[in-house]
Amino acid sequence: MIKVNAMGDVCPIPVIKTKNAIKEMAEGGVVEVLVDNEIAVQNLTKMAKQKQYVCRSEKVAENEYKVTITVPGTATTAGTVPGAEASAAAGTGEEAATAEPAAVSKAEEAISCMPDSRRKKKLVVLRSGKMGEGSDELGTALMKSFIYALTELEELPETILLYNGGA
């Protein structure tokens, strides 16, 4: 199990840290992420659903949440299927022991053979050094987070256009 402490990190940092932890795993496993806000929990859950991982979350204390993401590929996750969050959360792991290896390889094959749905020729336009109107400090912080998130994309934009004082 890999533990990620994203307490105090603003989005998208918890998601990026989690993706990096998942990349470090050789053959799947479990990633446990600690965050301090519900938005981060929602973003982590959304990412897990998009990648068809089993995900559960729980509130540990005031402003402390634990998100557990199970990535297929190990004996502990063999046989789990997308959408089995409830049974995995309530189960004892016996469901995984009864799965046939052929079913797992077919599921993995289906996931790996999906066509690339990402858009090609991405263009990002930055017309200002800050995002939105109102608080300049908040707008600058949001722009900084947005630019950092761009660097973590699997497919980088083809063009980034900056004008009128863009970042």
N, C-alpha and C positions, 0 to 999 in steps of 0.2 A: 504494500500500500504506500502510495506517495501522498504526503501531506503538504498542502499549499496554504500558507498564511497570507491572506489578502485583506486582513483587517486594516482599515484606514485607507485602502486603495480606492480611488475613484474609477468608474468605468471609463474605458474598457480594460483596465489593468487586470482585474480578477479573471476575466475571460482569457486574456493573453497568457497570463501565468499558468492557467489551467491547460490551455492548448500546448504550451511548452512542456508541461509535466507529462501530458499524454504522449507527446513525441518522444520523450525519454524512455518510455516503456517499450521493451523489446517485443512482447507478445500479448499485450493487453494487461488488464489488472484493474485496480481500484484507485481512484484519486479522491481524496477528501479535502475539501476546500472550506476554509473559515473566512467568512465575510461579515461585515457589520451593517449591511442594509438590505432591504427587500428587493431593491432594483437589481443589485448584483445577483441575488438568488434567481430572479426571473431571467436575467441574461444568461446565467450559467445553465439553467434548465432549458432555455430555448436552444442554446448551442448543443446541448446533449441530445435533444430531440432531433435537431437537424442532422446530427451525425449518427442517429439511431442507437445511442447509448442508453443504458438503464440509469435513471437518475432519481434520487430522493433527497429531500431537504427537510431540515428540522430546525426549529428555533431553540437554541441552547440556553440563551439568557437574553436579557434586554440588550439590544444592539449586537447580538452575536448569533450567527446562523451557520449551520454545517450543511454543506451540499456534498453528497457522495455520488460519484459518477463511476459506473462500472463499464469498462471498455472490453468488448469481446476479444477472445483470443487465448485465454488461459483455461485451465481445467475448472476453475471456480466460476467462469462465465460461460462455459460451453453450454449450448442449449438455451440460453436466454434469448428471447426474441424481442424486437422492438415493441413497445407498448406493454411490457410485462412488469412495469414499475411496481404495481400493487402486489403481485405475487412475489416478486423478488424482495420487496420490503418486508412482507409478512412471512416469507418462507424461511426454511432452515438450511437451504442449499441442496436439499435432496432432489429438487427438480433438475438441477444441473447434472447430477450424477446419473440420471436416467436417460439423458439425451444421447442420440446416436451420432457418432462422429461424421457420418455422411451428411446428415442434416445441417450440421454446422458449416461444413465446407461449401455446401450449396448456398447457404445464406451469405457466407463471406464472398463467394463468387458473384452472387447477384449484386452485392454492394460494390464490388470492385469493377463490375462491368457497366455501371451506370454511366451514361454519357455526361460529359462535362457541361454543366448548366450555367457556368459562370459567363458573364458577358465579356466579350472581347472589345478591344479598343476603348478602354475606359479613359475618360477625361475628367480631371478634377480642376475646378476653377475656384481660386481664392481671390476675392476682391478686396479683402480687408485683413488686417492683422488680428481681428477679433471676430467672434461669432455672435450674431444677434445684436440687439439694442438694449440699452440700460446700463448695467454695471460693466464698466470697461475691464475690471479685474476678472470678473467671471467670464466675460467674453474671450479674454486672452487665454485663460486657463482652458476653456472649452476648445479653442482653436489648437492649443498645444496638444491636448488629448486626441483631437481629431487627426492631426498630422502624425502623431505617434501611431495611432491605429492604422493609418495608411501604410506605414512601414511594416506592419505585421500581417498585411494581406497576403494570401497565398499567391495571388496574381496582382502584381503592382500595376498601377495605372500607366497607360502608354504615355500620357501627357499630363503635366501639372502646369496650369496657366495661372500666373500671378499678375494682378494689375491693380492700380490705384492703391498702392501700399499694402498689398496682400502679404501675408506672412512670409 
